[in-house]
Amino acid sequence: MNCEFTNNETNVPHVLASVENSHIPLRKNPQELATRVGYIHRAPKLLKIQPEVFSAYLPKLKILRIVNTGLEEMPNLNGLNTSSVLHMIDLEHNRIQRISSRQVSRVKAEQLLLNYNDLQLVEEAAFGGSEIAKLSLKGNFRLKNLHVRAFHGLQSLRYIDLSSTAIISLPLEGLREIDVLKVQDTESLKVFPSVYNFKYIKEAWLTYPYHCCAFKFPHTHNPWEYERHNRFVKQMKQACGAAKNTTFSNVLQENNDPSLRALLRWMPLNTSLGESDSEEQWNGDEVFHNSTMNLNNGFPVTTAVCGEIYRNYHEVKCHPEPDAFNPCEDLMGNWALRIPVWFISLSAVIGNLFVVIVISTSHFRLTVSKFLMCNLAVADLCIGIHLLLIAVVDACSIRAYFNYAIDWQEGNGCRVAGTLTIFGNVLSVYTLAVITTERWYTITWAIHLNKRLKLRTAVRVMIAGWICALFMACLPLLGISSYSKTSICLPLENKGKADTIYLSTLLAFNAIAFALICVCYGSMYKSIREGGHTGSTTSVRSDLTVAKRMALLVFTDFACWAPIAFFSTTALFGMCVKA
């Protein structure tokens, strides 16, 4: 184990001890009393640090780092005696598993870093009595049990990082005065609390873009808290409508509202209503919020008692921002899009279902063309069902989509919709390519009747197409790209090499199929035109009619998929498309 205490004035390291066994207290040396930096690192056998280790008087100590060790218990820092606030306590990359109640108390530090430990439990009031400006628990992937009052009693907290954890709820007590909130890459936190719980928040770095919608539409996110806040603001404006020399004692006598009385009775009775309670304490490089009023019912005071008594949450910088594929209010955007989507989806489902039923129940002989058309109808039916599911979700979440977005996109509904659309897309494009190739083969070799595509061969070709379509549709379910990236359940996530290969394959498949179809139809029209000059037959005219109809079907189908191809390309190259 390497253990160094360094004096910045002499820059001479003092090696305290070499500990090969755990539970051995470190020796103290008189020279250490003037140290500024304490550093313990690369000690895999260090499992515990005895409490008396940090009971020395270190007046100039500013930084304490214990990193990359085998430490399983939170060291007792409560007896640490310094003359000023510590700049940083760094306990990263250890194996600390829990923080018990009051285990970190009487600690004054600008930063406490507990990143990338093995934390699984933080008990009630774990940091009670401490003053810490920045607290980071990032990278504790198994941290799920974070007590609802874990930060009770923690003062002066302005920055907290709970990214890459497994928490399912965000404790509010102790976080009301923070400036910066980070909860990135924490997919387990699906419900974001009301923004009115944060008085001073300036930045929020979250996992889902829909949580940022809470700052833009607080009235939609939590109507009950919004109404409660409005009542509070109204009562405060009424109370502050009196002259500036009106005191709180006068207002208390005239107002019986519990919330307002709870607020005002924390102030000196002879204090004027014109005075402000919002201050900050600056001590050199250290910045802390002064203790402010706390209401018995938990409602936060936003700014000064009189003056601007509300917080404009629209000004909060929040990431990731909502975009065209992750909207706040409406999935469809507007009625001009919503109505056509219903018409198209219902038409696609009813029309293609009718084609499948008619062909499959027909008493006439099944030809190659009918078989291929039936496969195309099945593919387009899947796409129609996907579109219908999107339309239903939009209808159920008008003006408040972000309140339902996470449950929809992270649930089985979006997975089913995404699987249907990718399966339908791949099978549809594949079938169109086969139909075009069959038409080209038939027209080019029109005089050779024995060189037509046989039904048995067509079945084998389409079995290969179904396997390919199912394979591509199931990959996002196995972690390659994701259907939950967008509100319309398209696999546009591109975070790694596997995602890039997947998106590139989809785009290449569509591009190659479209190029093949264009070449085949160009060749067909050329062959038909040359046959017309030599004297067209009834067969040639029939082939021309079929070719024209199939060309219209093919190009309209590809026109529908052109926007998806465009957005897939933007996702592939990492470009953000905004509404």
N, C-alpha and C positions, 0 to 999 in steps of 0.2 A: 504494500500500500504506500502511496506517495502522499505525504501530508506536509504542506508548506504554509507558513504564515509569513507574508512578505511585507516589509516596511518600505513604503514608497520613497522615503527620504534617503534610505541607504541602498534600496533595491537588493538587499541581501536575504536570501531564503534561509529559514531556520527549520531544519528537519526535526520534527518533534518525536516521531516514533516510527517504528516499523512493526506493524501488527500482522501476524500471520494467522492468529486465531481470533474469532469473534468474541464480543463482550469484554474486551480489554480496554479500559479507559486510557485515553491519550495523556501523556505526561505534559505538564505545564512548565514553562520556563519563564523567568522574569523578563527576559528580552522580548517576550511575545506581547507584553502589555502595551506596547506602543505600535503594534501592527495595524495595518489598514486593510489588508486582504488576507482572508483565510481560505485555503484551497486544499481539498482532499479529493483525489481522483484516482481512477484505475485501481480500485481495491475490491475485487470480486468476493473476497472472503470476509469483508466487513459487513456484518449482519445487524449490528446494533451499536449505538454510541451511548455511553453512560451519561446520565443527566449532569454530573458534576463537570463534564468536559467544558460546557459552555457557561459555567458559573463564574468565570474569571472577569475581572474588570478590564475591559478593552475600550478605553475612551476614544481612540481614533479609528476603530474598526468601521469600515464602510461597506465592504463586500465579503460575503461568506458563500463559498461554493463547495458543494459536496456532490460530485457527479461521477457517473459510470462506476458505481460501487454495487455491492450486494445488499445494501441497506434495505431491510424489510419493515422497519418501524420508523415512524416519524421522530426525528431527534427532538429532544426537549430544549427548545430555544427560549423558554419563558424566563429562565434565569440569566439570560444574556444581558450584561450590564454595559451599556455604552453611553457616551455623553450626548449623542445626537442620533437622528434617524438613520438607519442603515440605507445605503443606496440599493443593494440587491442581496437577496438570499436565493441562491440557485441550488435546487435539489433535483435537477434533471437527470434522466436516464439511470434511475435507481430501481429498486423493487418494492417501494413502499406500497402497502396493500390497503391501508385504511387510515383515516384521521378521526380520532375519537373526539367526543365533546370536550371543549375547552383545551384541546391538546396544543393548539396554537393560540395562546392568549398572552397579553402584555407584550406582543411583538410590534415594533414600529419599524416599518420598512417601506421604501418606495416600490419595490418589486419583490414578490414571492413567486418563484417559478417552480412548479411541480410537474413539468411536462414529461411525458413518456416514462411514467412509472407504471406500476401494476395496480393502481387504485381501483378498488371495487366498491368502497363504502365511505361516505363522508357523513358523519353523524350530526345531530342537532348542535348548533352553536359551536362548531368545530373551531372557528376563528374568533369566537366571542372575546371581546376586550382588546383585540388587536387593532392597530391602525395601519392599513396596507392600501397603497394607492393603486397598485397593479397586481392582480392575481391571475395566474395562468395555470390551468389544469389540462392543457392540450395534450392529445395523444394517449390519454388513459382509456384505451379502447374498451375496457371491461367495466368502466365506471357507469353503473346503472342506478345504484342506490344513492342518490343525492337527496338528503333529507330536505323536506320542504322549508325547514328553518336552518339549513346548513350554514347560512351566512348571517344568522341572527347575532347581533352584537358586534359585527365587523364594521368599523368606522372608516370613513374617508375613502372608501373604494370608488375609483373612477374608471377602471379598466378591468374587464374580466374576459378570459378566453376559455371557453368550454368546448372547443372544436375537437372533432374526432373522438367523441365519447359515445356512450350508449344511453345517455339520459333520456327520459321520456317526458319530463316536465321541467320547467325552468323555475327555480325558487325565486320568489320576489322579495322576500324580506332580506334587507341588506343590499339589494341591487337598485333601489329607487333613485340613488344619486349618481349612478354611473354615467360617464360620458361616452364610452365605447363598449359595445357588446359584440363578442365574437362567438358564434356557434356554427362554424362551418363544418361540412362533411359529417354532420350528425343527423342521419336520416331517421333515427328513432324519435326525434323531437318533431312531432307532426302538428302539435297545437301550440300556437304562439300566444302569449298573454296579451291583454289589452295594453295598448301603448300608453294609456294614462297612468300606468304603474311606473313609468320612467320620467322623472322630472327634468333631468338635464341632458338626456341622451342626444348625441350629435352624430354618431356613426353606428351602424349596425351591419355586421358581416354575418350573413345567415346561410343556411343550407338551401332553402327553397325560395325561389323568387316570389312565391305567393305570400310569404311572411312579410315581405317588403310592402305588399299591398295594404297591410294593416296601418302603415304610416300615411298612406295616401287616402285611404277610405276608413278612418276609424269608426265612423258611424255605421258602416256596413259590417265591419269586422266584429264589433261587440256593441250592439245597440243599447244594451242595458247600461254598460259603463259610459257610453256616450251620453245617454239621457241623465245619468247621475252626475257626470261632469258638467253638463249644461245647467242643471239645477244648482250646482255648487257655484258656478260662475255667476249665475243670476243673483243668487243670494249675496255673494261677495260684492257685486256691483251695487246692490241695494244698500248694503252696509256701508260701502265706501262713498255713497252719494251724499253723505253728510259733510259738514265742514271738516277741514283738515285737523282742527283742534279737538275733534271728537275723539274720545278715548275708548278703549276696548270695554271698560266697565259700563259705559253708557250703552254700547251696542248689545252687551250681554243682557242688560235689563230690558231691551226692546225686542230682542229676537229669541224665540224659543226653539229654532231649528237645531236638532242635535249635531249635525255635521258642522254648522257654523260655530256653535257654542264650543264644540270640541276643538276647533281651530283656535278660537280667540282666547280660550282660557289658558292657553300655553304662553300667552304674551303678558307682560306686566300690565296691570290694570290702568296705569297712568301713561301708557305708551300711545303716541298719536297714530292715527290710522295712516298718516302719510309716510311713516317710516318703513324701510325695507328690511326684510329678514334674510335676503339672499346675498351672502358674502362668501369670499374665499380667503383662505389663509395662505400666504406666501412666505416661505421660510427658506431663503436661498434658492436652491434648485428643487426644493420639495414643495409640492402643491397638494393641498387637501381641502375638501369642502368643510366649512364649519358645521357643527351640529345644528340642524334645523328642526323645525317643529314636526312632530309626528302626531297624527290624529289617532284617537282611540279606535276609530273604525277603519283605519288603514288608508284613508284617501290622501293622496299626496298634495302638498302645496306646490304649485308650479313655479311661480316667481315671487315678486313682491306681494305683500298683502293687499296693498292698493296700487293702482297703476295697471300694468298689463298682467292680468291674473290668469292668462291661458298660455299654452305652449303651441306653437305652430309646428306640428309634426311633419308637415309637407317639406320642411327644410332639412329634415334628417337625411343624411347620406346613407343609403341602404343598398347592399349588394347581396346577391345578384339582382339586377333590376328586371322587372317584368318586361316581356317583349311580345312580338306578334304571335309566337307559339306558346307563350305562357302569360296570357292576359289576366287582368285583375277582375274586370266586371263581366264581360260576355265572351264566351268561347267563340261565337260566330262574329262578333264585332258589331253587327247592325242587322236591321230587318231586311235590307236589300240583299244580304247574303243568306240570312236565315230561311226566308221563304223559298228561294230556288233550291237550297239544299234539301229541304223537305220534299219538294217536287221531284228532284232528280233521284233521291234515295228511294222513295216509294216507287217511282217508275222503274228503277233498276231492279228492285227486289221483285215486284210483281211481274214485270216483263220477262226477266230471265228465269224466274220460277215457272212461268207459263211455258217457255221454250223447253225447259228440262222435262216438264211433265208431258208435253205433247210428243216430244221425240222418244222419250222412254216408254210411253204407252202406245205408240203408233203400231198398227198392224202391218204397215208396209215394211219392205226390206230395208234394213239399216245400211245405208251407204257410207262411204268414207267421209263425204262432205257433211252428212247429218251427224256422224259421230264426232267429228271435229267441232261442229257448231255446238253440240251438246257440252263438250268440254269447255268451250269458250263461254257458254252461258253459265256454267258452274263457277268459273273464275270471276266473271262479272257479278254474279250473285253474291259472292263473298265480299267484293268491294262495295256493293250496294248495302249489305248488312252493316259493314263498318261505318259507312256514311250515315246510316240510320241510327246507329248507336251514338254517334257524335251528336246528331240532331236532338236525340232524346236527352242526353246529358246537358246540352245547351239549354233546352226548354226548362229543365229542372233547376237551373242555376242562373237564370237571367238576373243581371245586375249584381250578382254576388258569387261569381264562379270561383274566386280564390278561397272561399270558405269550404268548397267541396273538392277543389283541385287535387289536393294531396291524396285523399281517399280514392278518387277516381284514377289518377295516374299511377299510384302505387298499388292499386288493387287488381283483382283478377279481370275486371271489366275491360280495363285498358289493354291488358295482355291479350285477351281474346280478340278485341278489336284490331290490335296491331298484327296479331298472327293472321287474322283473316285478310287484312289488306295486303300484307307482303306475300302470302300464299296466292291470293287472287291476282296480284300484279305479276308475279313471276310466271304463274300458269297461263295468264292471259297473253302476256308477251310471247311466251314459248308457243302457245297454240296458234297465235297469229302468224308466227314465223313458219310453223308447220303448214298452216293453210296456204300461205303465200307460196311456199316451196311446192306444195302439191299442185296449186293452180299453174305455176310456172312450168312444172314438169308436164302437166296435162296439155297445156297449150303449145309448148315447144315441141312435144312429141305427139301432136294431135293425130297423125296418120298411123302411129304405132299403138293400136288399142291394147296390145299385150304389155305395154310398158307403163301402165297406170299403177298408182299406189294401191296396194291391196289392204283390205280391212284388218287382216291379221297383223300386217306390218305397222299400220297406223296405231293399233292397240299397244304394240310394244313400244313404239315411239312415245306415246302419251303416258305410258307407265313410267318411263324415264323422266318425263316432264313433271309428273306428280311427285316423284321422289325428290327431284331437284327443288321444286317449290316448297315441299314440306321441310326439307333440310334448311333452306334459306329462312323460312318463317320461324323455325324453332331456335336458331342460333341466338337471337336476342333474349330468349327465355333462359339460355344457359350462360348469360353474362357477356356475350359479345355484342356490343352496343346495347341499347335499351329502348324499350317501348315507352318508358315513363319520362323520357326527356321532354316531350312536347305534349300539349293538350290534345292533339289529334292522334297521338299514339303511333307516330312514325319513328323508326329507329334512326334518329339523327345524332345520337351521342357519339362523340369521337374523342376518346380520352387516351387510347393506346394504340399500339400497332395492330392488334387484332381488329379493333373497331375500324381503323383505316382500311385494312384489307377487305373487311366486310362491305363497307360503303363503296369502295372502289369496284368490287366484284358486281354489286348491284347495278352501278352506273355503267360499267363495261358491258354487262349482259344486255341492258336496255339499248345501249348505243350500237352494239354489234347486231342485235336483232333488227333495229330500225334500219341500219345500213343494208342488211341483207334483204329486207322487204323492199326498200327503194330500188335496189339493183334488180331484183326479180320482177317488179312491176315495170320497170323501164324496159327490161328484156321482153316481157310479155307484150307490151304495146307495140314494140318494134316488130315482133313476130306476127302479131295480128294485122298490123298495117301492111307488111310485106305480103301476107296471105290475101289481103283485100285487093292488092294490085293484080294478082294473078287470077282473081275470080273467087270471091268469098263464098263459102258454103254455109249451109244452115248451122253446121257444127261450129264454124268459126264465129258466126254472129252470136251464137249462144255463149261461147267462151268469152266473147267480148263483153256481153251483158253481165255475166257472172264476175268477170275481172273488175269491171267498174264498180259493182256493188261491194265487192270485197275490199277494193281500194278505199272506198268511202268509209267502210267500217274500220279498217286498219288505221287510217290517218286520223279519224276522229278519236279513236281509242288512244293513240299516241299523243294527240293534242291535250287530252285530259291528264296525261301523266307528265307532260312537259313541266308544269310548275313544281311537281314533286322532284323531278330530276334536277331542276334548278336549285331548290333548297337543299337537296342532298349534296350537290356540288359545293354550296356555301358551307355546309357543315363539314365536309371533307377538308376544305381549306381553312377551316377555323374562322370563318367570317360570320359576324353577327348581323342578322336581319331584323330590323325594327319595323314596327307598324307604321 
